[in-house]
């Protein structure tokens, strides 16, 4: 899976700081991925790369922070102009040209037709996809220290802040899966590079300040955490939807993996951690879980902000229903231990049977025809647009409004 690595003792303190707990949490994924014994070289790499940054993005962030009179300074206006044009002018500052040179041209393995199929398949996953990304990927990730500490420091402990962050993630997923979204200069392509640049700016700010303990957490938005995040959008989303009864054909799953492999490449994920198959990604994700630290108080604080924000977003009974529904799904995704980790009431997964039945009908019966598949994608689009209108008060945010 990775090249043979010499074992290094240089890790942040959070690395594998709760081995028994994490092995217990990771056990189901080991069964899915067919992992019999963890790969010590891969675990070592995960620990080491917690102390490595996206150097291409970091160079751009440093250039954006230069003095106004510096001719090599990159302005946000110049960056967005280059995004809109699909690349910078020849006389653009060096850091801007180097950033776009790293993401153009696209790799030889990219198949534009497969990207389009992946986008259509991703949209057809519909509400189950969003349920999984919220409950299993996002809130599930709050069970581990490190990235949660950064999220707290960048805002998100209020209901409004939490829902805006959720909306930004939803808008990005919508952009990358739209027709033509991942073509050079397309909406999803631009949004992805914008998110990468914003990640670099946030990381640079915290690295230079005194509010971040790299010896404890690793570098902010480090290369291991970046690769781990990618795994939440591809194979974890597919696996979670299947857990909710949705039939995802192998060809659709392969197309979704291809789509997110290219997105990961644009985001700066290391090439050896860009996986073409679910099995390889799930095996990697298993090692990611083993490499994590223990839960921290900030995990429960972030979770509470999301759960209460989802309730407060809609008035009255509808808001309370959304909260109860989420808690029921979280019981399936996280188990009783996970609910307690995050300070949530341990409820029954009462909503799951109805979701499984609905998903089976949609994915096995409705999706048999081209018309049915189009209807599923269009219905998903309408719901996402409604969510974004609620969270942003109008049109969905474009790349300029998507922070890291």
Steps between C-alpha positions, in 0.01 A plus 500: 500500500790733574868480424707337775570760767761515772330511838527849644442601861389851402123521543264746668385386843144433383621231260368161620443641848192282553590170329251263667204730445590568140556132422150430631347779289694393190417128523187510277690686229780243516243230421361700207848572358642155570782632720640219714797681651579873492788611278765652731660692214170667412434587864848651520431709191172623645682612814784668311276682254306653788808723517507580128305770317372562148811686383342622176212658689735631770708687240184664366389596852838659574479698175152621598642622829778709346517877537270692267796658324665165428472420126483126581196544722191305388170679559172319547372682193784362287438151637128511414574645157729204434231261622244646262744481208616146579852625568709816558651740251865458403594810699326384819708473822713183516310340789172530311647347185658218701170425678314458172790313340458239775137437402525530121503312281291225655660156559503241222266274698212751505204391286258792433212265420554312825505830692160585354362156584639531851327835544164361386534196727598716796198724453267198477604392851277788611400552858680187618828649375441815704396296804821298480723803444345676800467208739776253417760721330472838673365421847677163502827686449437703813582190706871574455719789607710709263280632219222565752724743687563694180130509414424653839766767450366593157139534618214255511388478863179693435204346325512758219875453454466121495220509243688742278801269504272207415352704217843585362592131490166418337552774239844364414365146456224640280745694284737208435218264402321735258525440122833641385591594854843337498608615155785750513344832597173331599308589814620200700859534377505864611336426833749222574803718433346780701455264797862388464620860507283582802633192680851627435418847633345357818796266554750780442323726749501239775854383431626857538295576811524369853153342523591161352702217659658311210686267735162385633277509192734503201500786251161662434337342191795264460542246223368207704186682609444622144513145363279379784239763414491387137412149615186633668357622170560197279501147643350601835209670323443191285529262795264705715239518224515123461455468875177697455378254238604682186618282214811656346606306187870426470532714190343798678723446804809487277393825330447673838845384611648640178329834550633539854844372405530794262359740759757369748777555248390862453485541878862391536451152646819295455494282187558178692187573705269550201310174458309369201305230685275492803692210650833684495340818635324311779824328595666841520210638701541212745860606562388863535270398784782310671725807472262739677501631854228490763183707507533851645237733652493697177351200318189514716484880468512490120247218488262685727520809281407296191219303662341807654566707187312245291204531737506881517525532122133407469232631735281290728422134445697475176821605672447260788428219252827567316692480828336170602557355153870591510545348846340179377736480202799578722409201716548282190815674378683547832355240733427559867868559581526769233189674625645511850837620365327807359265569789187392312201313640508134403181449301372214288560497122125503441523694173724244328241241380298762313817644345616156386161426342491835320856461374442149373197614299681801358830332415367164381168593338503871411864502387443218249406750229677805368196711579499374856870572544454854370208553739712386797781740408261791440318439828833497684598827331174667605549399861861622505398833348230537765750427776749751362232766460408447865861518619616787279178692444513480122704335230753236597847643570747503215874435533565852631281435805630153585748520788719207594 
